[in-house]
Amino acid sequence: MTSHRLEEIVSLDKLTLTLDSVAKATGMNLCVLDTLGNIIIYPCNDAIFCKCARQDPAIRTACLAAASHASFEAARRGKTHYYKCAYGLIDFSVPLFYKGEHIGAICGGSTRSNISDDKLDYIYAPISLENHPELKKIYDNMPQVEEERFLEMSKLVSKLADYINHFGILLELEDHSTKTASNYNKLQPALRYIEQHYKSQITIHELAALCMVSPTYFSRLFSQTMKTTLSQYILSMRISKAKELLQNRSIKIQAVAAEVGYDDPAYFIRKFKQVTGLTPSEYQAMSSSER
């Protein structure tokens, strides 16, 4: 069970407006599912073909099941999942994570594209439209999106998903009460210290002393204000720094581990996969391939 929900992290109204703009600019259909596959933001710029097809309850159920499956696979693998639906449309699912926790997915596509099958992660058994002349006519009139453009559009959505964590923090700060803002200011000495010494072993006693409060009070203040534990906060920072280093394909995993404060590379690999869903090697290879 997740401890965070998307609507607690970002404004769904603001996110919907953003997705609507992206959908209209790219010509894609975009929606958002939670971790159980339930729709929490309904399709923006929904394709006419999909609207008509989903009037059939069986097709609607099958479409949602496919999107849910794609969302699960995207979360499991920690990266965008591409698939071809039973009617030949290309779709994708981008996992949403917040502080290392899976909170849902942005699903998109519903477009015709000449993207090659080897670029897809899953292909559903095709269903003929010969017995549905009206749907076939709509399908035949859909514009085809070139493979390169389709992949670039999906990367745009992936970038948006990457920043959900940052959006959440910004919106949390925007909506803080005076008391919460004051608490955040109290933590500034500790936060600056963590930023400078995240590689080292940091104790609550050290941080509490910097903030001139007791360790017990500091622990409670930190978790209430930052919405996470101290250990999880430091872990997230270490993994974030590691991801930056792994953009360089020539750097060794052992060197990255040492650089972010892990003496044991095997332990670093376990913690990295715990947060990202990928091993450092997999993340490094994926980052290199996307350039």
Buried (B, 14 or more C-beta within 10 A) or exposed (E): EEEBEBBEBBBEEEBBEBBBEBBEEBBBBBBBBBBEBEBBBEBBBBBEBBEBBBEEEEBEEBBBEBBBBBBBBBBEBBBBBBBBBBBBBBBBBBBBBBBBBBBBBBBBBBBBBEBEEEEBBBBBEEBEBEEBEEBBEBBEEBEEBEBEBBBEBBBBBBEBBEEBBEBBBEBBEEEBEEEBEEBBEBBEBBBEBBEEEBBEEBEBEBBBBBBEBBBEEBBEBBBEBBBBEBEBBBBBBBBBBBBEBBEEEEBEBBEBBBBBBBEEBEEBBEBBBEBBBBBBEBBBBBBEEEE
